[in-house]
Amino acid sequence: MEKVSTAVKKPLDLSDTLYELRKAKGSLLALCDELDEFGSLVCRFDDDHSHDNAVWIALEASRDFDTWKCLIFCARDIITDQITAIDPPEADEGEK
């Protein structure tokens, strides 16, 4: 049976590229803000290894983990799509 590609090949649209990369930049900037807030808790714990500070770090990490994951994967997907549009992967020999 012949291998069938399910990939959609669309032409590079430079007008959308800047918009998509700005969306990725926005995700990365939001992630930086989230990590800055978390970093302040880590610094507070570094200065005072109290049980209360440890609990705050654990709660904040637990609460923010899904947000961090979403922001990271959103930026990664946008950037990956743009890289693929600029430099599409080589076609397999069987698909030519």
KOLVO-32955 format. One record per residue (C-alpha): x, y, z. Coordinates in Angstrom, 1 decimal, decimal comma. Example, Ala and Ser with C-alpha at 12.3 -4.5 7.8 and 13.67 -1.06 7.14 Angstrom:
2
REC    east   north      up
REC    12,3    -4,5     7,8
REC    13,7    -1,1     7,1
REM end
This chain:
96
REC    east   north      up
REC     0,0     0,0     0,0
REC     1,3     3,4    -0,9
REC     2,1     5,8     1,9
REC    -0,2     8,9     1,7
REC     0,9    12,2     3,1
REC    -1,7    14,0     5,2
REC     0,4    17,2     5,5
REC    -1,2    20,3     4,1
REC     1,1    22,2     1,9
REC     0,3    25,9     1,8
REC     2,4    28,6     0,3
REC     4,4    31,0     2,4
REC     2,3    34,0     3,2
REC     4,7    36,8     4,4
REC     1,8    39,1     5,4
REC     0,7    36,6     8,1
REC     4,3    35,7     9,1
REC     4,9    38,9    11,0
REC     1,5    38,6    12,7
REC     2,1    35,0    13,8
REC     5,6    35,8    15,1
REC     4,2    38,7    17,1
REC     1,7    36,3    18,6
REC     4,6    34,0    19,6
REC     6,5    37,0    21,0
REC     3,4    37,9    23,1
REC     3,3    34,4    24,5
REC     7,0    34,5    25,4
REC     6,6    37,9    27,0
REC     3,7    36,7    29,1
REC     5,8    33,7    30,1
REC     8,6    36,1    31,2
REC     6,1    38,0    33,3
REC     4,9    34,8    34,9
REC     8,4    33,6    35,6
REC     9,4    37,0    37,1
REC     6,6    36,7    39,6
REC     7,6    33,1    40,4
REC    11,3    34,2    40,6
REC    10,4    36,7    43,4
REC     9,0    33,9    45,5
REC    12,1    31,8    44,9
REC    14,3    34,8    46,0
REC    12,2    35,2    49,1
REC    12,7    31,5    49,9
REC    16,4    31,8    49,2
REC    16,6    34,6    51,8
REC    14,4    32,8    54,3
REC    14,0    29,0    54,2
REC    10,9    29,0    56,2
REC     8,1    26,5    55,8
REC     5,6    29,3    54,8
REC     7,9    30,5    52,0
REC     8,2    26,9    50,8
REC     4,5    26,5    50,8
REC     4,0    29,7    48,8
REC     6,5    28,5    46,1
REC     4,7    25,1    45,9
REC     1,3    26,7    45,6
REC     2,4    29,2    43,0
REC     4,2    26,6    40,9
REC     1,1    24,3    41,1
REC    -1,2    27,1    40,1
REC     0,9    28,5    37,3
REC     2,1    25,3    35,8
REC    -0,8    25,0    33,3
REC    -0,3    28,6    32,3
REC     3,4    28,2    31,7
REC     2,8    25,0    29,7
REC     0,1    26,7    27,5
REC     2,3    29,8    26,8
REC     5,4    27,6    26,0
REC     3,5    25,3    23,6
REC     1,6    28,2    22,0
REC     4,8    30,0    21,2
REC     6,5    26,8    20,1
REC     3,6    25,9    17,7
REC     3,5    29,3    16,1
REC     7,3    29,4    15,6
REC     7,4    25,8    14,3
REC     4,6    26,6    11,7
REC     6,6    29,6    10,5
REC     9,8    27,7    10,2
REC     8,0    25,0     8,2
REC     6,4    27,6     6,0
REC     9,8    29,2     5,3
REC    11,7    25,9     4,9
REC     9,3    23,0     4,2
REC    10,6    19,5     5,0
REC    12,0    17,4     2,2
REC     9,5    15,2     0,6
REC    10,0    11,4     0,9
REC    11,2     9,6    -2,2
REC     7,9     7,7    -2,3
REC     5,8    10,8    -2,5
REC     7,5    12,4    -5,5
REM end
